[in-house]
């Protein structure tokens, strides 16, 4: 199981979305949207296999693309800003850290929140 993070992501003054993402994706979202616009509001266990780090690195690069410099030209890919250009091993460590053993018992309806 993966202990995903529930987030509120403020896109602009009038638009905020909620999303649950794996924890290794949170620092990328903080770079994309700014750390003050990404708020952790809880956790959500997702029953799925851990992804292959190389495949996940490619997926994240395809999803988040590149930043833009002052002239509007494509700059460094967001994933490379967080994990480095050859950061598959750093990403692999973050993926391993997100694994949790399945809980015992029935958890239907239980909610976990950040900060208590």
Secondary structure, DSSP 8 states (H G I E B T S, - for coil): -EEEEEEEEEEETTEEEEEEE-HHHHHHHHHHH-GGGEEEEEEEEE------HHHHHHHHHHHH-EEE-TTS-EEEEHHHHHH-TTTHHHHHHHHHHTB----SS--TT--B-TT-
